[in-house]
Amino acid sequence: MVDQQIINQIIETLLSKITSEDQELGRFLVQDQYDDLDSRIVFWAIREKLRDLKETTITDLEEIPDIEVKLTLAPRGFFEDVLTGKNVPYWQVATVMRLLQSSEIIYDPRGKLDLWKSQAEHLEWQSDVIDLKRQTTRMLMDRVKNRIQEDMIADAYIWLIKAAEEAICVPLMINNAFGLGTASLLLDSLREADINLYDFFNQLLRISYFNPEKLTNARQELELLADRLYQQHIRTDREMWILSAFVSINESERRLNQSMSIKSPEITTPISSRLFETAVGELWQGFFLVAQSPKLDVKLDPWVVASFWNWFGGVEINEEWLKDKMDFINSLIES
């Protein structure tokens, strides 16, 4: 946990570094339910002249050691395109709404961020975006069917989890939930919104089959595999997939360490369990990203699939098991 006085000191230090050349509209302090356990502080800054998102780790705060400070720089349009209803990627809508709904404004010289927060209160998911989720689910389900026909059960299982991620969003979006995206974010949303869907997704990720030692070993194996593959695919279409996977790998390690650091089980067991589930969810995300190989006919790297199956697979995951889960996923998008 970072003391509030230190947070205020970091905020003041960072704000003092803003110049007129930055053309900065404002900043958010990003908050989540695990802030009390964190030694990391996350900020978003919105600037006029930027074109793309840029994430950086601030390392020049010598007067405040041992605290990781992350800063994401975002262009103005990243937010305004969502709020004005432009056709933007699903993840962008979810990210913007999550920031506007749960982050604290710490710098807003023109009142622009406060205006965005007010506008976000009236935003709803557009029906065509929800329909796109249904279409994506159907496409992924076709991949599951094809892999089952080819007796590639491990590949089918991976695409099944991904199809479930898409399908589960449909009922949540219909109820105008925005805290969606990765597996860990879905788990957080489902705990509050739909316990049946939460149990279903928890079972798909086979969270109960992991313990800290198994999770650590799986993560370390994936990290070594990702590093080897990255060296082989620099400046190819796989490079960014693998770099993104490292974010999930690191997040899995951080959440597991937080889970293990909790010392009062009678009070904090639910929080520890949530952190552990998040660590498994991030591990799954890492495997999925590293496995992506668009130039292959089956789209997944067989070496990564084999490693995934070693940690997530089991004798009970067979054709009958997969088809049972497919029936449930279809019911989510067809209702």
C-alpha positions, -999 to 999 in steps of 0.1 A, spaced: 0 0 0 13 34 -9 7 61 17 -16 89 6 10 115 15 35 98 -8 8 96 -36 2 133 -32 39 140 -33 42 120 -66 12 138 -81 27 172 -72 61 162 -86 46 149 -119 23 179 -123 53 203 -119 69 187 -149 41 195 -173 50 222 -198 29 242 -223 46 222 -251 29 191 -238 -5 205 -246 -20 184 -218 -58 185 -212 -57 166 -179 -47 136 -159 -64 107 -141 -52 87 -111 -63 51 -119 -78 32 -90 -88 -4 -85 -100 -26 -57 -65 -38 -49 -49 -3 -43 -44 -11 -6 -20 -40 -16 -2 -22 -44 32 -5 -45 24 7 -80 7 40 -90 -9 44 -124 -17 76 -142 -33 85 -176 -24 119 -192 -45 132 -222 -26 154 -247 -36 173 -277 -7 166 -301 -4 128 -296 -15 103 -323 -13 70 -304 -13 55 -269 21 54 -252 28 37 -219 60 45 -199 74 37 -165 87 68 -147 121 62 -132 134 97 -124 116 102 -91 148 96 -70 132 111 -39 105 83 -40 122 49 -43 106 15 -44 74 27 -60 65 18 -96 49 47 -114 32 40 -147 21 67 -170 -1 62 -202 -2 91 -226 -34 92 -247 -46 115 -275 -77 135 -270 -95 116 -297 -91 83 -278 -118 96 -254 -139 119 -276 -143 93 -303 -160 70 -278 -182 97 -263 -194 110 -297 -204 75 -308 -178 70 -335 -171 34 -348 -141 25 -326 -128 -9 -313 -146 -25 -285 -116 -25 -262 -113 13 -266 -149 18 -255 -143 -5 -225 -110 12 -215 -124 48 -218 -155 40 -198 -135 21 -171 -113 52 -167 -141 77 -166 -162 57 -142 -135 47 -117 -105 70 -119 -98 102 -100 -92 135 -119 -60 151 -105 -55 177 -132 -81 193 -153 -73 230 -161 -101 235 -186 -127 212 -171 -126 188 -201 -122 156 -181 -150 165 -157 -172 171 -188 -162 137 -202 -172 120 -169 -206 137 -171 -211 126 -207 -201 90 -198 -230 87 -174 -254 87 -204 -234 64 -227 -248 30 -237 -235 1 -258 -247 4 -294 -266 -25 -307 -242 -30 -337 -213 -33 -313 -232 -60 -294 -240 -78 -326 -203 -77 -336 -196 -96 -303 -221 -122 -314 -205 -125 -349 -171 -128 -334 -183 -155 -311 -197 -175 -340 -165 -172 -359 -145 -185 -329 -170 -213 -324 -164 -224 -360 -127 -227 -352 -136 -248 -322 -157 -271 -344 -130 -274 -370 -103 -282 -345 -126 -309 -329 -131 -325 -363 -93 -326 -368 -90 -341 -333 -70 -311 -321 -85 -309 -287 -60 -285 -271 -64 -260 -300 -102 -263 -297 -100 -257 -260 -81 -224 -265 -106 -211 -291 -135 -222 -268 -122 -200 -239 -118 -171 -263 -153 -177 -277 -166 -177 -241 -149 -144 -234 -167 -128 -263 -201 -144 -256 -201 -136 -219 -198 -99 -229 -232 -100 -247 -255 -102 -216 -232 -78 -197 -233 -53 -226 -271 -56 -228 -272 -45 -192 -247 -17 -200 -217 -30 -182 -184 -16 -193 -158 -32 -171 -150 -58 -197 -120 -69 -218 -94 -94 -205 -102 -125 -186 -93 -109 -153 -116 -79 -159 -144 -103 -169 -139 -122 -136 -142 -90 -117 -174 -80 -136 -190 -114 -133 -185 -116 -96 -208 -87 -92 -232 -92 -121 -239 -129 -127 -227 -156 -104 -237 -184 -128 -216 -169 -156 -188 -163 -131 -188 -200 -121 -189 -211 -158 -159 -189 -167 -141 -199 -136 -145 -236 -146 -133 -229 -182 -101 -214 -168 -98 -243 -145 -88 -220 -116 -94 -247 -90 -68 -269 -106 -40 -244 -99 -21 -238 -67 7 -212 -62 35 -236 -72 18 -248 -103 9 -212 -113 45 -201 -108 59 -230 -128 35 -224 -157 43 -187 -158 80 -193 -158 77 -218 -186 56 -194 -206 80 -166 -200 110 -186 -213 90 -197 -243 78 -162 -250 114 -148 -248 127 -175 -272 98 -169 -297 103 -131 -294 139 -134 -304 129 -154 -335 101 -130 -345 115 -95 -341 101 -73 -368 74 -98 -379 37 -99 -374 41 -118 -341 64 -93 -324 36 -71 -309 15 -102 -298 44 -115 -278 53 -81 -263 17 -78 -252 19 -112 -236 48 -101 -214 24 -75 -199 0 -103 -189 29 -125 -177 42 -98 -154 7 -90 -142 1 -126 -133 33 -127 -112 24 -94 -95 -12 -106 -86 0 -139 -73 26 -123 -51 -1 -100 -37 -23 -130 -31 5 -148 -12 14 -117 8 -20 -115 26 -15 -125 62 -50 -123 77 -70 -151 61 -101 -147 84 -105 -111 70 -90 -111 36 -95 -146 21 -120 -133 -5 -95 -107 -16 -67 -133 -18 -89 -156 -38 -98 -128 -62 -61 -120 -67 -53 -156 -74 -81 -159 -99 -68 -127 -116 -33 -143 -117 -47 -174 -135 -67 -152 -159 -36 -132 -168 -16 -164 -173 -43 -176 -198 -42 -142 -215 -4 -146 -218 -7 -181 -233 -33 -169 -258 -12 -139 -270 20 -159 -273 2 -186 -293 -10 -163 -320 6 -171 -353 -15 -157 -381 5 -172 -409 -2 -208 -397 -33 -225 -411 -45 -233 -376 -35 -198 -363 -19 -212 -331 17 -221 -325 19 -258 -317 47 -254 -292 27 -229 -272 -4 -250 -275 15 -280 -261 27 -259 -231 -8 -245 -225 -23 -280 -225 4 -292 -201 -9 -267 -175 -45 -261 -183 -55 -295 -199 -69 -326 -184 -84 -360 -193 -119 -347 -187 -115 -321 -215 -126 -341 -245 -150 -337 -274 -181 -343 -252 -169 -317 -227 -162 -291 -253 -195 -296 -271 -214 -292 -238 -197 -259 -232 -203 -248 -268 -241 -254 -262 -240 -230 -233 -220 -204 -252 -245 -205 -280 -273 -199 -256 -257 -167 -245 -255 -151 -279 -288 -165 -293 -311 -155 -264 
